[in-house]
């Protein structure tokens, strides 16, 4: 009770400071600038010239959600369900985007694809990532295999990390202390601790950045039981980025990072093999090194992104395993612009994946690709591309995409209609072919065809609304029964998304989205048919911000592993609050958040614990 009262007094006192400062707010009207998107074409294009509904999470939005994880933030966007993000910190994450799964989502960090060849989906584990190192995020949904290759079938998540300051030396420090409690045990004890420190700057033509972060979360059990035991989660991140501008035409950037987390998990002990509290553990660590030289010339550039990753994972349980993997990725491409009309990119993407099972297994991809964007002066825009997948085990496969759009000026903004037709090729991963559980070396590659069509309306005053219909047909979908196998029937997933943003009222920000997702044939676990998010934020003054966010998740189907029968999980709603106040010349920021305000009790994953009402208090210092 005392801790709750202290929090209430703190929030009230800081809010009074915010209202006092409101009188000093600059009354000058701020006109909305044209939003620029990159990921769908790799060029900086005005949003009105893009044939996709790109989700852009800006630096400002990230600052207004400090204290959250990257999966929690992404999970508020349309078409996306990050299953497991509402559970214990160490819970496996299911990236269900437009009815797909982890193996159909590609993650990029600073434009370089990241994968884990030893894991079933060959995806990147978002639990390794520290949101406090991120500058911005762009998400394109739908097939993007022509630009980004294998796995980019339902979405590409492009994470851009923070850049060095223009000052000679600059630093930042962030700390967050919070609770981690269930709906039945609201003790308000400090059980979640997050810290991040960064030193960065610029010395003539040399830039540098070094950061360290750690997170420790305790207090919850993965299994929901009558006598739960705690399953703590701990993670640390180290990151170094260096850059040098040799001259006006040549620059080189390099990075090195090491990320590791350890978590207790619950499993299926003998003799019942029913899900229960156990003392199992899971450890994952990843080291990455990379270099990106770039040569700029008139109207174009040549760039090489090269990175090496080494992954070690260990599961300590009755069915434990040890995984070692390596990946080497090189993406070399030339970008050229003809008369501000044709934006072209020609490149080759090479990747080499290795993983140790009973023996070392590997495969390579060598993919030349071409993409062209046409931007006319009368509203027509076309984004088209092709890629020739050359897989060492599955031979050659051509994928292609056509994405036309047309925009016309409307009341100082624009109205846009767009559509796309794209194919994708997803080869089985090493774990599915040769792994410890259910391996099948005779698997066939999965092939997808995605069709989209939509409308977008935007004006210069901050109003935007769009809607898109999507339909994806999957052939040879890889499923798991007694082992991995290809489905005998094609699957079709379709649905639509609606997004709206409203910033026409000074200092008030409103956003909402709704997603309908339906599998025409068969069953997809844990994917809601209906999902909606609504956010309302208000700047009381330049230094004071508050927001309320609502999320609705509809009924889903999940498997009860005690009976191996499918059950329907009930819909649920969550409300989160956030408040921040900047002080001492904007160098210091205090913030607080309350998640699951009304302590909603629900299952995200059948049999697993979800988080009840929780409180976070944070401090962020910029020097």
N, C-alpha and C positions, 0 to 999 in steps of 0.2 A: 504494500500500500504506500509506503513512504517513497519508494522509487517512482511509482506512478505519479504521486503528487509533485515530486521534484521535476519530472518531465513536463507536467502541465504548467508549472510556474515558469520553467525555462521557455517553453513555447509562447506563453502569454507575454512574458517580458520582452522577448525578441520581437514579437509581432508589434508591440507598442512602439519599439524603435523604428520599425518599418513604416508604421502609419505617420510617425513624426517626420520621417524623411520624405514622405510622399509629397509634401508641400514644395519640395525643392526639385521635383521632377521636371525635366526639360519638356516643354509643351510642343516642341517642334515635331511636326508630322514626319514619320519615317516611311518612305515609299518602298514597297517590296521590290527587290531586285529579281532579275530573271534567274530562276534556278538552273544550275548546270549539273548534268549527270554524265557519268563516265563509263560505268561497267558494261552497259549494253552494247557499246561500240569501241571502247578503249580510247575514244576521243572526247574532249570536252565539248559537249553539245548542249544547246538550250533544251530544256525539257520539252518544249513544244515541237522540237525536231526529232524527238525520240519516239520510236514505235512501240515502246514498252511502258508499263506503269512501274517505274523504278521507285523502290522504297529507299529514301535517303535519311539516315540518322545522323544529324549534324553534330558538331562539337557542342553547340548550345544545348541540344536535347540530351546529350550524354551528361553534361554538367547538371542538368535538372533531374537526373536519375542516379546520382552518385549513391553508392551503398548497395546497388543491385549487381547481379551477375549478368554476363553477356547473354546467357540463355533466357533469363527473365525478361530482359529488355526486348530481344528479338521476338519473344513469344507474344508481344502485344500488337504485332503487325498482321495485316490481312493475309489470309491464305496459309498461315503458319501455326503449327502446334508443336511446341518443344515439350514433349511428354517427359516428365521427371523433374522439370524445373521448379515444381511446387512441393517437391518431396525433400528428403534428407539431402544434404549437400553432396554426398557421394553417389547419389542415384544415377544409374545409366540414363543417358538422354536419347530419346527417340525424335529425330528431326523429321516430322511428318509435314511435308509441305505439298499442298495440292494433292493430298491423298497418296503421296509417295513415301519413301523411307530414307534412311541414312545414306544408302549406297547410291541414291539418285541426286544427292546434294553435294556440290563442290564448294569447299572453303578456300579462299585466297587470303593470304596475309601479305600486304603490300604488293599485291599483284602476282604473288608466287603461290601456286597450288600446294596445299599441305594434305598429306595422307598418312595412314598407318597401314602398311601392307599386311601386318600380322592380325589385324582385327577383321571381323567378319565382313563389314561393309566397306573396308578400305577408306574410311572417312577420317575426319579430324575430330578429336574429342574436345568439345568446347569447354569441358571442365578444366582443361589445362590453361585456359586463357584468362588473363587478368584484365577486366574491363577498364581499369584505371590507366592502362597503357595505350588505349585506343583513342584516335583522333576523330574518326568518322567511320560509318558503315554504309555500304550500298548493297541492296539486295535486288536481283532481277529474278523473277519467277518465270517458269516455262523453260523450254529447251534452249540451251545455249552451247551445245556441243561443238558447233562450228568454230566458235571463238576459244572455247576452254576445254574441249575434249571429253574424254571418258568421264562419266558420272554426272555431268552437268545436264541432267534431264528434267528436274523439277525446279531447281534454283541454283544460283551462284551467290554466295555470301562473301563479299569483298571487304575485308577488314583493313583499314589503314591505320597504322600505329602513329603515335605522336612524333612530331618532328622537333628538331633542335630549335631553341630560341635564337633570335637575331642578336641578342646580347652576348657579350663575351662569356658570361657565366650566369646561369639562372638555375633555380631549384624549386622543387615542390615537395610537399609532404602531406599525406592523407592518412587519417586513421578513422576507423568506424568500429563502434562497440554496439552490440545488439543482443537481443534475446534469440532463442531458438527453441520454441516450445510447441507442444501439441494443443489441440482444442480442449483436452481434458486436464491439462497441467499448466495453468497460467501463473507461473511462479515469478516471471519477470527477472530472472537471474541473467547476468551477463554470460553468454555462451557462444557468441560469435564475434571474432576479432579479425579485422582486415587492416593492413598497413601497406603503404606504398611510398617510396622515396625516389626522386629523380634529380639528376644533375645534368645539365645540358647547356650548350652555347655554340657560338660561332667565333672563330679566330681567323680573320681574313677570309680565305677560301676554304677553310677547314671547318667542318661541323662535327659535333659529337653529342651523344646522349647515352647515359647509363642509368638504369633503373633497377630497383629491387622491390619485390612485393611478397607478402606472405598472407595467408588466410588460415584461420583455425576455427572450426565449428564443432560444437559438442551439444549434447542434450537430448538428441532424438535417436530412436531405434529405427532401422530400415523396415523391419517387420512390425506390423501393428498387432500387438498381443496384450494380454492381461498383465504380464510382468515384463515389460520391455527392458532391454539392456541398451546402453548408449553405443552408438556407432559414430565415433568422431571422424572428422575429415580435416586434413592438413595439406597445404600447398605452398610452394614458394616458386617465384619467378625471377629470373635474372635476364637482363637484356642490354645489349650494347649495339649502338648504331653509329657508324662513321661515314663521313662524306667528304669528298674533295673535288673542287672545281678546278681542273687543270687549266682551262681557258674558257672562253665564251662558248666553245663548241663541244668540249669534252668534260664529262663529270663521271665520277665513280662513287658508288655507295656500297657499303658492306654492312653486314650485321652478324651477330652471334647471340643465341639465346639458349637458356637451359630452364626447363620447366618440369616440375615433379609434384605429384600429389599421392597421398596415401589415405585410404579410407577403410574403415571396418564395414563389412557387408554381412548380410544374412543369406542363408542358402537352404538347401534341401537335404538334410541329414538322413542317413540310414537309421533304422530300417523302413521308416514310413515314407521317406522322400517327399514329405510335405513341407511347404515353406514355413520356416520357424526361425527364432533367434538363434544365431550361431556365432562363433568367434572367428569367422572367416575374414580375410583381409584381401585388399586389392591395391597394387602399387603400379603406377605408370610414370615413366620419365621420358623426356624427349629432348635431344640436343639438336639444334639447327644452326647451320652456317651458310652464308650466302653472299653473293656479290652481284652488282648490277651496273656495269658500265653503259654509258649512253653517249652517243655522238649526235649532235644537232647540226643540221644544215638547213639551207633555205627551203622552207615549206615542208620539212620532214625531219625524221630522226631514225637512227638505228639503235636498238637496245637489246641487251642480253640479260635475262634474269636466270641466275643459276643458284641452286641450293642443294645442300646435302642434309639429310635428317637421319638420326639414329634413334631408334625407339626400343625401350625395354619395358615389358609389362610382366607382372606376376600375379597370379591368383592363388591364394593360400586357402585351400578347402579340401574336402573329400574328393572333389573333382578338379583339383588344382592343375595349373599349367604355367609354363614359363615361355614367354615369347620374346624373340629378338628379331628386329627388322631394320632394314636400311632402304632409303629412297634417294635417288639422285634425279633432279629435274632441271632441264635447260629449256628455256623458251627464248628464241631469238627471232626478232621481227623488225620489219621496216615499215614505218608509217609515213605516208605522203599525202599532201592535200593539193588538189588541183583547183585553183581559182575559187577557193572557198565553197566549192560545189561538190566535188568528189573527195571523200575521205577514204583512203585505202590503207589496208594493212596486209602485209604478206609475211608469213613466218613459218617456222618449223618448231614443233614442240617434241622434245625427247624426254622420256622418263624410264628409269630402271628401278624396279622394285625387287627386293629380296627379303625372304623371311625364313626362319629356321623352324621346322617341325620335326618329323623323324629325320629329315635331312634338309639341307638348304634348297629352297625352291625359288625360282625367279621368273620374271617376264619383263619385256620391254615394249614400249610404244614409240613409234617414230611417225609423227603426224605433220605433214605440210598442210598449211591452211591459207585461205584467202577470204578477206571480208571487205566489202565496199559499201559505203554510205553515200547516198545521193541526197543533197539538200537543195531544193529548187527555190527560186525567188517567187513562186506562185503557190506555195503551200504543200506541194507533193514531196514526200521524203520516202526513200527506200533504203532499207538495210538488208543486204543479202550476203550470204557467205557459204563456203563449202570447206570441208576438211576430209582428208584421206587418212583414215585410221589404219595404221600398220602395226598389228599386234603380233608378237613373236609366236604366240600359241594359236591364234585364231585368224591369221591372215589379214587381208585388207577389207575395209568397209568404208563406203562413201557416205558421209552425212552432209546435209545441206539445210539452209533456212532461207525463207523469204519473208520480210517483215515491212510491208508498205504502210504508210500513214499519210493523212492529209490534215493540215491545220489551216484555219482561217481566222483573221483578227476579229475579236468580238469585244466591244466596250473596253478597249485598252488591254485586253487579254487575248485569249484564243479559245477556239473550240477545235478539238482534234478527234478524228476517227482513225482507228488502226486495226490491224489484223496480222496474223503470222501463221506460217506453216513451217514446222521444223522437225527434223528427225534426230534421234540419238542412238548411240551404241554403247552398251555397258557390258564389258567383259566380266566374267566371274572373277572373284578375288582369289588370292593365293590360299586364304584360309578356307574358302568354300571348296577349292579344288584339292588341297593337300593337308588341311588342318587336323586338329586333334579330335574334333567332334563332327560327325556327319559328313565327312569329306566325300566329294564325288568328282573325280577327274573327267567325267564325261559330260559335264554341264555345257549347255549352249549359251552363247551371249544373249543378253536381253536387248530387244529393239523397241524403241518408242517412236510414236508419231504424235505430235502435239499441235492442236489447232487453237488459235485464240482470236477473239474479236472484241473491241471495246470502244468506249467514248470517254473523252476527258474535256472538262470545261474549267477554265482558270481565268482570273483577272489580276490586275496589278495591285489590287488592294488586299490580297491575301486570301481570297476565296478560291478553293479548288475542289472539284468533285469528279470522280471517275468510276466507271464500272467496266468489268471485263468478264467475258465468258471463256472458259477453257475446257478442252476435251482432249484427253490423252489415252491412246490405245497402246497397250503393252503386249508384246509377243515374247514368249519364252521367259515369263516372269519367274525368277528364282524364288522358290518357297522352301520351307522346312517342314517335313513330316517326321519320318524316322531318320531322315538325313536330308541333305540339300538335293533338290531336284527342280526341273523345269515344269511349270504348270502346263497341263495338257490343253487348257483353253485360254484364249486371249482375255485380258482384263481391260475394261474401259472405265476410266475415272473422269467425271465431269463436274462442273460447278461454276459458280460465279462469285466475284468479289466486288464490293462497293467501298470506296474510301471517300472521306470528306475532310477538308481542312478549312477553318474559318479564322482569319486574323484581321478582319475588317474593323473590329472594335479595339481601340487603343489598349495595349497591354494585356488583352485577353486572347488566349489561344485555345481553340476548340478543335478536336480531331475525333473521328469516329470511323470504324470499319466493320463490315459484316462479311462473313464467308460462308458459303454453302458448298459442301463437298459430298459427292455421292459416288459410290462404286456401283456400277450397273450390274455386275456379275460378281458373286463371291462375297467374301467378308474381309475387311481390313480392321485390325485391332487398334483400339485407343484413338481413333480418328473421329472427332466430333462432326456430325452432319451440319450443325449450326454453331457458329462462334461469332461473338461480337466484342468489340472494345470501344470504350468511350473515354476520352481524356479532356479535362478542363484545367487550364493553367492561367494564373493571373500574376502579373508583376505589379505589386502594390506601389513600388517605385523601382528605380534602377537597381537597387541592392536587395530587394525583398521579393521572394517568389513563393507561391504556394500552388499546389495542384491536387486534384482528386482524379483517380482513375478507376474505371469500372470494367470488369471482364465477365462475360457470360460464356460458359462452355456447355454445349448440349450433350444429350445422351451419347454414350459410346459403348462399343462392345469390347469386352476383355475376356481372357481365359482364366478360369479358376483352376489353378494347378493342383488343387486337392482332389478335384473330381474330373479334371480335363474336359470340362464342359464350358461353353461360352455363356457369359452372363452380361446383362445390360447394366451399365453404370449410370446412376442418376445425374442429371444436369446440376450445375452449381454456378454460383455467382460470387465474385470477390470485389471488394472495394479497398483501394490503397490510398493513403494520404502522404504528401511530401511537403516540407517547408524548408526554406533556406534563407539565410541572412548574411550579407557581406558586410564586414566591418574593417576598420583600420586601412583606409584608402584602397579598399577592394582586395587587399592582400590576404585577408583572412575570411574564411567562409564557415559558418556553422550551419548544419543541416540536421533534420530529423525526419523519420518516416515511420508510418504505421502500415503494415501489410495485413490483409485479411481482417479488416476493421471489425466486422461483425462475427468473427471467429467461426466462419462456416466450416461445418464438418462434412467431409466428402472423401471419396476415393479418386485419386488420380490414376493409380495403378492398383488393381485388385489385390488386397492383402498387404499393401505397403502404407507406411505412415505419410500423412501430409502435414504441412505446417499450419498451425493455428494463428491467432493474432500475435504479431511480433513487432517489436519496436527497435529502431536503430537510431543512434546518435553519432554524428560525424563532425570532423574538423578537417578543413583543407587549407593549407598555407602555400601561397605562391611568393617566391622571392626573386 
